């Protein structure tokens, strides 16, 4: 499961950079079109806003353009924005608008920070969801230190903490209260409003102590705590602004350098610095992809090792160090960080400056191999060890800590999300086999995301007997909204383009809507808006299919029938039969006739006289209908069909059939007709 260590003097593999000229030529030759970002202007404020192509904004507009003729114009907001752009949706959010009365206590006594009725057990219960959901994937806080802060608050009140400690406590409890929106109801005491952020403005205003004080590990932990809270509320623009501050503080503290290289850090300090950095790294990559922004943390500028892949220790030094904790506890955040590194490679390959984008198949293959390598390691982590493995040399098998279902789901979704990010920019760039392959990869990844998330949600609801969709393992990750929304768009676009089944696409779209409606329990604008957008596109696809079917049917009915070109000038004067019930019958020919049992058998063939062919054709047809009606009453559809047919030749004419088929009174005997026709005399032209 461990990554192969790099040599200390060998730099990690990066995307091979071409010159801008060669990059432009490569990009233009491989992709006539490419995903672009969008620059927007606000006529009211006179300001501008930008969202990059990595967010999927170009693909969103492509999907809407493909279904524009059948699309209602009732939901335009999602066509110009991506989930999480709170600057466009929440320009003036009113204070105290985040919580309801049944979620937070707004009593007069609760407005004071010196609420001595708060017990340690209350604080632990209120923060339980944070340490169950967020701390395992973003372990930037030291949990025992947080418990010490809770003890101090329970003994002396919140006012006895310093400003940085208050921010950390409030961010933890605020994120937990947001989680409670998706969890089953709790009958315990409500969190006092003084212990949480009551509005986004209140959370942002806490930056002042962080900016005014010297940079410390505690201050950057407080800033990341606020950022996680903003992410949990899907306020990505605001969280992104925090990201810039956090990264600069990280540079000031030297967190981008591996602490193992410096002897002044103890093992516990080095471990904490590493945890803080990789949490910052994962959040930065998530925000850069979600909003389509350039990377702020370049892989070329960092050398921090993962806990399982420390390369700055000699073998003898490595043997002397004892781990302060079980290293398997941090496999989950390590996998998340490694996946974030893969996202960075994709962003550098697909979404750089257009003049610097390089469509190198080797780079695509390298990233694809990194995704597969990462997923192979993840599978060993998320799949439980079989009980039969106990018979093996068990000393080599190390049991990992139990993995929560929502964390397992997160890793699965991250894998398929990476596949979409790598292949989606290709599917709108023209038509070729590579584009068709990319489309099918995106379809497969989208189906896997929808199926995995929907199955997790349904099984949890069924197991817990939930009637309102609130479950113990909620869909907490803010990226779930983007992934499900983008998967629905890909499925609908593929169906509209004829690359996927329309009925199955509609089923998948319905699942996306149900998932997004469940996520909307957390509050906020975006999950419901994305669900409405998918519903509109689904209806547009239905209209498009109906229009295409009716148009094709009308074209078929309006097309006149032209008889095949006969051989040797035969049947040139044959009249066309009238169409009935939209059916176009083939031209009659006296080579075969229907027997009294309804079968076709050859009849005696007499070469028609071209001068009297029309009269003979009508006579044969009326005679056959008359004789047949005496034995079996014909249905209207049968009356519309002639009872005698000719075998068509390859060149479009009618093949002359002699008396060699006389005596066949059963249709199953005609199975060997091709053989007999092949043995026909050489004068007949095929």
N, C-alpha and C positions, 0 to 999 in steps of 0.2 A: 504494500500500500504506500510505502514511502517513495517519494520522488527521488530519482537518481541525483546524487549530489553533484554540484558543479565544481570544477576545479577552481581554486582560489584565484588563480591568475587568469582564468578564462571568463570573459564576460558572457552574460546570458544572451541567448539568441534573441535578436530583435528583427523587426521588419527591415528588409534590405531596402535602403533608400536610394531611389534613382534621382537623377537631376530632374528639374521641373520640366524640361523639354521631353526627355524620355518618358517621364511619368505621364505627361499629357498625351503623347503618342500612344502609349500602351493603353491608357484609359479610353481614348477615343476609338482605337481599333477594336477593342473588345466590347465596348458598351456605348452604342450611339446615344443612349439616354442614361442618366444617372440620377440618383436621389439627391435632391437639393433641399436646403432649409427654406424658411420663409421669414421675410422681414415685414413686420406690420407697423402701421402708423396709427396713432390715436389722434383723431381729429379734435377731440375735446381738450386733451392736455398738450398736444403737440409733440408728444414723446413717441418713441419707437420701441418695439420689442422684437426679439429674435428667438426662433426655435429651430434647432438644427435638424438635419436629415436623420440622425440616429434615433430621434424620437419617433419616427414613423410618419411624420406629418406629410411627406411627399406621397407615401403610399395611401394614406387616408384620402387625400385629394384625388388620387388615381382611382380608388374604388368608387368614390362618389361620382366622379366623371363617367365611369363605365355604366353606372345606373342612373345617370342624371335625368334621362327622359322619363323615367318611371318613379322618380323620387319626389316625395313631398318636401316642401321647403319649410317644414315646421321646426326642424332641429338643425340649425346652421352652425351652432356654437362649436360642436365637436368636429366639424369639418375644417375649422381653422385653428384648433387648439388640440393639445394632447392632455391626457389625465395628469392633474397635479399643478397646472398653471394657475395658481391661486391669484397671481397678479391680475389676471384677466377676469376672474370670476368674483373675487372678494376684495375689491379695491377699498371698500369702507365697511369692514365687518363691525357691527355694533359690539360694545363691551358686554361681557357676561352672556354671550350667545353660544357658548360651547356646551354648556351642561343644562340638564333639566332638573326640576325640583326633586325628582325621584332618584337622582344620581349623586347630587352634592347637597350638603347641608348649608343653607344660607341664613341660619339663625344669627341673631345679634351677637350671642356669645361666641359663635364660631368665627366671627370676623377678627377676633383678637388672636394673635400668635401665641399668647400665653394661655392656651387651653389645657389646663392641668388634668382634665378628665380623660385625656387621651392616654391610653395604655400602650405598653410595648406590643402586646398581642394585637391591638387594633392596627398599629402601623405595619406589623408583619402581614396581617390578613389583607390590608389595603394594597400592599405592594406585591402580593403573591403572584398575580398574573405577570407582572414585569419580570420577575426572576424565573418564572416558568417559560415565558415566551421569548423575551428579548435578550436577557442576559446570556443564555447559552450560545446565541449567534453573534452577539456584539458585547464581549466581556471586557469593556473598557473600564468598568467599575470593579472595585475590590469588595466583594459581598460582605465579608466580615467587618470591614470598615463602615459599611452602610448600616449594619446592625448596631454597631457602636453609636452611630449618630441617632438611631431610633431610641436607644436606651437613654441617651442624653435628652432627647425631646420628651420622652415619657416622664423623665425625672424633673426637668427644669423648664420645659417649654421650648418652642421653636426659636424664640428670641435669643436663647443662649448659644445659638450657633452663629458662626461668622457668615458673611454674605455668600461666599462660595459654597459652603455647606448647605445653606438654605436653598440655593438654586438646585443643588444635586437632589435634595430630599423632595422638593416640589416637582422637579422633572420626573422623578421615579413615580411619585404618586399620581401625577397628571397622566402619564402614559398608562398607568394601571386603570384609572377611571375611564379612559378612552377604550381600553380593552373590555371593560365591564359592559359596554354597549352591545357587544357580540356574545357575551357569556350569559348563562342562565341567571335569573334574578337571585340576588343575595339579600337575605332578610336581616343582615347585621346592620350595625351603625353606618351611617353615611360619612364620607370624608368631609371634614370642615373645609369651607371655601378658602380659608387662609392658608391651607396646606397645599394648594394646587394653583395652576395658572387658570384664571377664569376667562381669559381671552388671548388671542394671538399677540395682541399689542403688549399685554402684560408679560408674556414670555420673552418677547423681543427686548423689552425695556430692561431685562436683567443683564444685558450685555455690558452695561456701564461698569460694574465692579470688575468684570473680566478684562475690560480694556484699560482701566485705570491702574490695575495692579500688575506687578511683574509676572511674566509667564511662569507658570508652575504646572506640574502634572494635575493638581487639583483644579486649577482654572480651566485647563483644556478638557478635563472630565466634565466639568459643569457645562461648558459650551457644547460638547457632544451630547450631553443629556438633554439639553434644550432641542438640539437638532433631531434627535430620535423622536422626541415628542411631536415636533412639527411633521416629521415623516409619517408618524402614525396617524396624523390627521390629514395626510395627503396635501400638505402645503409645501410643494416642492420648490417653488421660487424662493420663498423665505428661507427654507432649509439650505438652499444652494448659496444664498448670501452668507449664511453661517459657515458654510463649507470653506469659503475663501478665508475667513478669519481663522478658522480652526487649522487650516493647512499652514498658514503663516506662523501661528503659534507653535505648530509641530516643528517647523524648520528652526524656529528660535530655540526650541528645546533639544534639537538634534535627534528627534525621533525617527528621522529618515535614515539614520545610520544604525547599523546593527550594534546593540548594546554589548554583545559578547566581545567585541573588539576592544572595549575599554574596561580597564581594571577597576575604575572607581565605582562601578555598579555591582551590587551584590546580585546573587542569583534571583532573589525575589524582586529586586528593583528592575533587573533586566527583563524578567518575565512580564512585569506590569507594563513596562515601556513597549514591549513587543505587542502585547494585547491591545494597548491603546492605539498603536500605529495601525495595525491591520484592521481594526474597527473603523478608523478614519478612512483608510484606503478603500474598504468595501463600500462605505457610504458615498465616497466621492465618485467611484465608478458607477454606482447606481444612479446618482443624480446626473452625471455627465451623459449617460445613455438615455435616461428618461426625458431630459430636456434638450438633448442634442448639442451639448456644450463641449468645448475642447477640454482635454484632460488637464487637470491642474497638477497631478502627481505623475510625473514621468518615470517609467521604469528605469530609465537610464540614470536617474538621480537618486535612486534608493538602493540599499544593499541589505535590508533587514531580512533575516532568515525566518522561515516558518519554524515552529517548535519541533516539527518532525524532520526538518531538513536544515540543521545548523551546520554550516560549512566553515565557520571561523574558529573551530576548535581542533586542536591536534588530538590524535587518538588517545594519548596518555592523559590529556586534560579532560577529555570526554568521559573517561572511565572514572575519574575522581569526583565528578559532579553528581550529586544526588538530587533528583527532581523533588521540588517541594510539594508536588501534587501529581495525580495521575495524568499523564500526558494525553490519554484518550479523552479526557474531559474537554480538550480544546481541538479535537478533530473536526467538529462541526464548524466553528469559525474559520479553521484553516481551509476546509473545503470551500467555504463561501469566499474567502480571500483568493484562493486559486482560481475559482470561477470568475472573480472580478478581474483578475489578470488576463484571462482569456477575452473578456469583454473589451478590455483595453486594446488588445491586439486587433480585434474586429473593428473597433472605432478608428484605429490608426489606418487600417487597410481600406475600409469602405467609406469613411466619412471625413477624411482630411480635406484640405483645400482641393478643389477640383483639379487644379493644375498639378497637384502632387499625388493624386491617387494613382496607385499602381495595381493593375489587374493581373497580378502574377499568379499563375496556377500553382506554382510551388508554395507561395505564401498561403493560398487558400487551403492547399493540402496540409500544410504545417498546422494551421489553426484547427482544421478538421481533426487532425490526429491528436492535438492537445485536448479537444473536447472528448474524444473517445478515450484517451488516456485518463482524463479526470473522471469520466463516468465509470470506467472500470474500477478505479479506486473507490469511488462512492458506493458502487454496488456491494463491494466487500464490507462496507461500513453499515449500510442501511438494511441489508438482508440478514436476518437472524441466523446464527450458527445452528446447524442441524444437530439434533441430539445424537445422530448416528456418528458424528465426528468425534465423539468421546472415545471411540475405540482407536483413534489415530494417536500418534505420539503427541499427547495433549500439552506437553510443556511448551510447544511452539504456538499453540492457539491461545490468543489473548482475548478474553471476553470484554467487549466494550460496554460503556454505560448504556442504560436503556435510552432509546431515541423516541422522543415524543412524535405522535402521528403528524402534527403540523410541521415539524422540522423535517421529517422524512419527505413530506409533500413539497416543501420548499426546495430541497435538493433535486427532486425529480423535475420540478418546473424549471429550475435554473438550467438544467441540461437542455431541455427542449427550447427554452428561450434563446440560448446561445446558437442553436441550429437556425432559428428564425432570423436572428440578427445577422448571421453570416450569409444566408441565402436570399432573404427578402429583397435586398437591393438589386438582385439579378432579374427577378421575375417581371419587372416592368421595363426592361431594357431592350425589347424587340422580340424576335422569335428565332430560336435555335434549339438544338438538342440540349445544350447546357442550361438554357432557360427553362426548358421543360423539366429537366432533372431538378433544378432548384425549386420549381413550383411543387413538384411532388414531395420534396424534402420538407418544404414549408407546410404542406397539407398534412403530412405525417406528424410533424412536430406540433402543429395546431391541434390535431385530433388527440394527441397524447396529453397535451395540457388540459384540454376541455374534459377529457375522460377522467384523468387523474383527479382534478379538482372537484368535478361533479360527483365522482364516486366517493371521495372523502367526505363531502358535504352530506350526501344522501345516507351513507352508512352511519355517520355521526348522528344525524337527525333520527334515523330509525332506531339506533341503539339506545339513545337517550330518551326517545319518545317526545322530542321537542315539537311543539305546535307552532311556534313563532320563528323558527330558524336559528335560535340561539343555542350554541353548542359549547361543550367544554374544550374543544379543539378548533377554535375559530380560524377563519381565513384572515390572518392578521397582517401579513406582509403587504406593504403598499404596492409592491410590484405585481401582485395578483391582479389588480384592476387592469393594468396595462397589458399583461400577458393574455388574459381572457379576452379583453377587448380586441387586441391585435389578432388573436387566433380566430375570433369570429369574423373579422374583416377578411382575413386570408381565405377562409372557407367560402364565404359568400362571393368573393372575387373569383375564386377558382370555379365555382359553379356557374357564375355568369359568363365565364370565358370558355365553358365547355370542358373544363379539366376535372370536374368532380360532379358527382350525382346531386341533382337539385333537391330531391326529397331528403337525402342524408344531410345535406348542407342546412336545410331548414330545421332538421332535428338538432343539429349541433348549435345552430343559432339560438334555438329555444333553451338549450342548456346554458349557453353563455348568459342569456337574459336572467335565468334563475340564479346563476352564480353571482352575477353583479347585484341583483336585488338582495341577496343574502349579505354581500359585502356592504351594501348601503345601510345596513343596521348600525354601522359604526358612525353614521352621520356624514355630512359633507355633500358636496354637489356632484362629484365626478362619477361614482359608481352608477347612480341613477341616470345621469346624462349619457353615459356609455351604453347602458342597457336600452335607452330610448333610441339611440343612434343605430344600434344593431337591429332593433325592431323595425325601424324605418327602412333600412337596407334590405331586410328580409322581405318586407312587403313590396319593395321595388323589384326585387328578384322575381317574386311571384308574378307581378304585372308584366315583367319582361318576358317571362316564359310563356304566359298566356298570349301576349302580343306576337311572339315568334311563332307559336303554334297556329294561331288563327291566320297569320300572314302566310305561312307555308301552306295551310289548307286552302286558302283562297287562291293562291298561285297555282296549286294543283288542279283546282276545279276550273280555273279559267284557261288552263293550257289545253289547246286542241290536240286531238290524237292524229298522228300521221302514220299510216301503215308502213310496214317495212318494205324496203325495195325488193320486189320479186325477182326471182331468177328467170333468165331468158325472156324477159318482157312479159311474164305471165301476170294475170290478175291486175293489169294496169287500170282497168275500168271498174274495179270493184268499188261499190259505194261504201261510204262510212255508215255504220249503224248509229242510231241515236243513243245518246248517253242517258242513263236512267239512274237516279239516286246517287249521282256523282261517280258512277263506275264507268270506266272506259273499257269496253270489251275489245278483245283482239279481233282481227279480221277473220271472217269465216273462211273455211276451206273444207271441201268435201272429202278430205282424206280419212277422217274418223267420224263415227257416228255413235250416239248413245244407244245402248241396248235397252231392253225392257227392264233390266235390273239396275239401270243407272250407270253402267260401266261404259267405257269408251272402247270401241273395237274398230280396226281398219275396215273400210268398205271398198267395194270395187271402185277403182280410180279410173276416171275417164278424163283425158286432158281437156280442159275447158277451151271453148272457143272464145277468143278475146272479144269478138264482136258481140257475143251474147253472154258474156260473163256475168254482167249485172243481173240478168234475168235468171240465170242458173243459180246464182248465189241466193237470191231471194226465194227461189222455188225450193231449193234444198233446205233452207232455214225454216220456211213455213211448213214443209212436209215433216221435218223432224219434230217440230214443236207439236204438230197435230198428232203424230203417232205416239209421242211420248205422253201426251196428256191423257191418252186412253188408259194408260197403265198406272201412272203416278201423277197426281196433280202437282203441278209445278208451283213453287213459291214465287213471289214477285222478284226476289233476287235471282232465282233461277231463270225466270223469263227474260231477265236483262242480259243473260249470257247465251251465246250461240253454243250449239251442241257439237260442233265440228271444229277441229283445230288442225293446224299444220305445224310440222316441226320446223323451227327456225334454223336457218343456216348461220354460220359464223359471220358471213358478210352482210347479214341483215335481211337476206331474202328468205323465201319459203322453199323448203326442201321437197322435191318430188318423191313421193312414196308409192311404190308399185304394189303388186299383189302379194309380196312375200309376207305381209302381215295378216292376210286373210285367215280366219279361223280362230283368232284370239278373242275369246269372249270374257276374259277375266283381266282386270287391270294389273294384277300382280304378275301376269305373264309378260307385261311390257317392261319389266325390270331390265330385260336384256335388249331393249330397243337400241341403246347406243351401240351394242355389239353388232346387231343386224345392220344398223345404218353404216357402220364402219365397213361392213362387207359388201355394201352397195356397189354398184358398178362404178367404174372410174370416171364415167361421164358426168357424174354429179359433182358439182364444185362445192367444197366446204370452205 
